[in-house]
Amino acid sequence: MKKKYLLVLIIGFPFINLIAQNAYIRIDSDLSGASVKLNGVVMGVTPFEKMVQAGKYAISIIKPINDCLEYGYDFSMTLKNGDIEKLNFSLPRRYTEPYKKQKRIKSKQLVQLHAKNNIVFSQITDNRDNRSYSIVKIGSQWWFAENAAFTPAEGRWYSKLLFTDDVEKGLFLYYDAKTATKVCPNGWHLPTKAEVEIFINFLGGYYVGESKAASISEWIDYGDRCSDGTNESGFNALPIGQLNEVGEIDNLGRMVFFWGSEKTSNGYNTWGLIIQLTGYGSNENVIADVSDYYSHFNPVRCIKD
């Protein structure tokens, strides 16, 4: 049977050729190896060609990018007597909001993952205000598994309600560098630069361990990067950003910086732990020991003496 092209459709860049001829459908795309679904059923990969019956077809061309994102195109088409009677198509997902696949870790899976990895949790009580904290053993170190929330009699701090209206769960405190030194309870302290390095190396090093320390929600997707963490370590760092000199939040959803105990040589910066998953600043995901301006307000995670 001699093929007669009824339609050649080219959309944007990357392009798709959609050819229908009698009972033939042929789809070419520069998304090579992308899966092709007809009416929700995977029928093959691009380049794709198949004999079909007359009728209505929903066509999806999908190319996974990572565990959270995929690009592709959606079409609907009606074939009748070998002709295309009706054709609709979406803009490429590449140029619209990326499609999020439901592969992110759920709370129940996280509990199972912690059990499998022998992550040890416990509780302590700060006798100064009777507040309880969850703590977690990461390698040889014990860390707070949540942000400190003590308010010293003197000092400078701000509180912000984030991610929820529940004050018990969503109230976060940001301290200036001087006040941060008064926050940890007896037997605990702000981490040194060396202790932060041990923590980073145990999780796999720079650019590797960041997702293991980050929470499984609240991170902003950046480009084609899957931003939410796995929290495999139990550290559960939420991306609450930091406060500038006038108490305004910067980089909410993009990063978090926790105060350390040591000033840098210039005296205007303090070493601490940064976790970012969204390409902010260096355009890389990172967990690192870096310095921050002494005038900023940041949260505190304590480490055991």
C-alpha positions in Angstrom: 0.0 0.0 0.0 1.5 3.3 -1.1 1.7 5.8 1.8 0.0 9.1 1.3 0.9 11.7 3.9 -2.2 13.5 5.1 -0.5 15.6 7.7 3.0 16.7 8.7 2.9 18.7 11.9 6.0 20.5 13.2 5.8 22.3 16.6 8.4 24.6 17.9 11.8 23.3 18.9 12.2 20.5 19.8 9.9 19.4 16.9 7.4 16.6 16.3 6.3 15.2 13.0 2.9 13.6 13.3 1.9 11.8 10.1 -1.4 10.0 9.7 -2.1 8.1 6.5 -5.2 5.9 6.0 -4.9 3.7 9.1 -1.2 4.7 9.8 0.1 6.8 12.6 3.7 7.8 12.5 5.4 10.1 15.1 8.9 11.5 14.9 10.5 13.7 17.5 13.8 14.9 18.7 12.8 13.5 22.1 14.4 10.2 20.9 13.4 7.2 22.9 10.4 9.0 24.4 7.5 6.7 25.3 4.3 7.0 23.2 1.0 6.4 24.8 -2.2 5.9 22.8 -5.3 6.3 25.0 -3.2 5.9 28.1 -1.4 2.7 27.0 2.3 2.7 26.3 2.6 1.4 22.7 6.3 2.1 21.9 9.0 4.8 21.7 9.9 7.4 19.2 10.3 7.2 16.3 6.9 5.4 16.3 4.7 3.9 13.6 1.6 1.9 14.0 -1.5 0.7 12.1 -4.6 1.8 13.9 -8.4 1.7 13.6 -10.6 4.7 12.9 -11.6 6.4 16.1 -10.6 9.0 18.7 -7.0 8.9 20.1 -5.3 10.7 23.0 -1.6 10.7 22.3 1.1 11.5 24.8 4.9 11.6 24.1 6.8 11.6 27.4 10.5 11.8 28.1 11.6 11.4 31.8 14.3 14.0 32.9 14.8 12.8 36.4 12.8 11.2 39.2 10.5 14.2 39.5 10.2 15.8 36.1 9.4 14.7 32.6 8.9 16.7 29.3 6.5 15.9 26.5 3.5 16.7 24.4 -0.2 15.8 24.5 -2.4 15.4 21.4 -6.0 14.3 20.7 -6.9 13.2 17.3 -10.0 11.7 15.5 -9.4 9.4 12.5 -12.3 8.7 10.2 -12.2 7.0 6.8 -8.4 7.4 6.7 -8.5 11.1 7.3 -7.8 13.3 10.3 -11.1 14.8 11.2 -10.0 16.7 14.3 -6.6 17.5 15.9 -5.8 19.3 19.1 -2.4 19.6 20.7 -0.9 21.2 23.8 2.2 23.4 24.0 5.3 21.3 24.7 5.6 20.8 28.5 9.2 21.9 28.1 8.0 25.5 27.7 5.3 25.3 30.4 5.2 24.1 34.0 7.2 20.8 34.1 5.1 17.8 34.9 5.9 16.3 38.3 5.9 12.6 38.5 4.7 11.2 41.8 8.0 9.6 42.9 8.9 11.9 45.7 9.3 10.2 49.1 6.2 10.1 51.2 6.2 10.3 55.0 5.4 6.5 55.4 8.2 5.6 53.1 10.5 7.9 55.0 9.8 6.0 58.3 10.6 2.7 56.5 13.8 4.2 55.0 15.0 5.4 58.4 14.4 2.0 59.9 16.2 0.3 57.0 19.2 2.6 57.3 19.3 2.2 61.1 18.8 5.9 61.7 18.5 6.4 65.5 16.2 9.1 66.9 15.7 10.2 70.5 14.3 13.1 72.5 15.8 15.7 74.9 14.2 18.4 77.0 15.6 21.9 77.4 15.3 22.5 81.1 15.3 26.3 80.6 11.8 26.3 79.0 10.8 22.6 79.1 10.7 22.4 75.3 11.3 19.0 73.9 13.4 18.4 70.8 13.9 15.4 68.4 17.5 14.5 68.0 19.2 12.2 65.5 22.5 10.3 65.4 24.3 10.9 62.1 27.5 8.9 61.9 29.2 9.5 65.3 27.4 12.8 65.9 24.2 13.7 67.6 22.3 16.6 66.0 19.0 18.4 66.7 16.6 17.0 64.1 14.6 20.2 64.2 15.5 23.9 64.6 16.2 25.3 68.0 13.4 27.6 69.4 14.8 29.0 72.6 14.4 32.7 73.3 17.2 34.1 75.5 16.4 36.9 77.9 18.6 39.2 75.9 19.4 39.2 72.2 17.9 39.7 68.7 15.7 37.3 66.9 12.6 37.1 64.7 9.9 34.5 64.5 8.1 33.6 61.3 5.1 31.4 60.6 5.9 29.4 57.5 4.4 26.5 55.4 1.4 26.1 57.7 -1.0 28.0 60.0 -0.2 25.6 62.9 2.0 27.6 65.3 3.3 24.4 66.9 4.7 23.1 63.6 5.3 26.2 61.5 6.9 28.8 63.8 10.6 29.3 63.0 13.1 31.4 64.8 16.0 33.3 63.2 18.8 34.7 65.4 21.6 37.1 64.8 25.1 35.6 65.2 25.6 36.8 68.7 22.3 35.6 70.1 22.7 32.2 68.4 25.6 31.5 70.8 23.1 31.5 73.7 20.5 29.2 72.1 21.8 25.6 72.6 20.9 23.9 75.9 23.5 22.6 78.4 25.5 19.7 76.8 25.0 21.0 73.3 26.6 23.7 71.2 26.8 25.4 67.8 28.9 23.3 65.5 32.4 24.1 64.7 33.7 24.2 61.1 35.4 20.9 61.6 32.2 19.3 62.9 30.2 20.5 59.9 32.9 19.0 57.6 32.5 15.6 59.4 28.7 15.8 58.9 29.1 16.7 55.2 31.6 13.9 54.5 29.5 11.3 56.3 26.6 12.1 54.0 28.7 11.8 50.9 30.4 15.2 50.4 29.6 18.4 48.7 26.9 18.2 46.0 26.1 14.6 47.0 24.8 14.7 50.6 22.5 17.8 50.2 19.3 15.8 49.5 20.0 13.4 52.4 19.9 16.3 54.8 17.0 18.1 53.2 13.3 17.8 54.0 10.9 15.9 51.6 8.8 19.0 51.0 8.7 22.8 50.7 11.6 23.2 48.3 11.1 25.2 45.1 11.8 23.4 41.8 14.5 25.0 39.8 14.7 24.4 36.0 14.9 20.7 35.4 16.2 19.9 38.9 14.2 17.7 41.3 14.4 19.9 44.4 12.8 18.1 47.3 15.2 16.2 49.5 15.1 12.6 50.6 15.9 13.3 54.3 17.6 9.9 54.5 19.7 11.2 57.4 16.8 12.3 59.5 18.3 15.9 59.7 15.2 17.3 58.0 16.4 20.7 56.9 13.5 22.9 55.7 14.2 25.7 53.2 13.3 28.6 55.5 15.9 30.9 53.8 17.4 33.6 56.0 16.5 37.1 57.2 18.3 40.2 56.1 19.3 43.1 58.3 15.7 44.4 58.4 14.0 41.1 59.1 12.8 40.3 55.6 13.0 36.7 54.4 15.4 36.0 51.5 15.5 32.7 49.5 12.5 31.1 51.1 12.1 27.6 49.5 15.6 27.7 48.1 18.1 27.3 50.9 18.8 27.3 54.6 21.9 28.4 56.6 22.6 27.3 60.1 24.9 29.2 62.4 28.2 27.8 63.4 30.4 28.8 66.3 33.5 30.2 64.5 34.0 33.6 63.0 36.0 33.9 59.8 39.3 35.8 59.8 37.7 39.1 58.6 35.5 39.1 61.7 32.4 40.0 59.8 31.3 36.5 58.8 30.6 33.3 60.7 31.1 29.7 59.5 28.1 27.5 59.3 26.2 24.9 57.4 24.3 25.7 54.1 21.9 23.4 52.3 20.5 24.4 49.0 18.8 22.3 46.3 17.6 24.9 43.8 20.7 26.2 42.0 20.7 29.5 44.1 24.0 31.3 44.0 26.5 28.8 42.7 23.9 27.3 40.4 24.5 23.9 42.1 22.9 21.8 44.7 25.2 21.9 47.7 25.7 21.1 51.3 28.7 23.0 52.5 30.6 24.8 55.3 30.4 28.4 54.2 30.5 31.8 55.9 27.6 34.2 56.1 27.3 37.8 56.9 27.4 38.5 60.7 24.4 40.9 60.2 22.0 38.2 58.9 19.5 36.3 60.9 19.6 32.5 60.6 18.3 29.4 62.4 20.2 27.2 64.8 20.9 23.4 64.8 22.7 22.2 67.9 25.3 19.4 68.1 26.0 17.3 71.2 29.2 18.1 73.2 
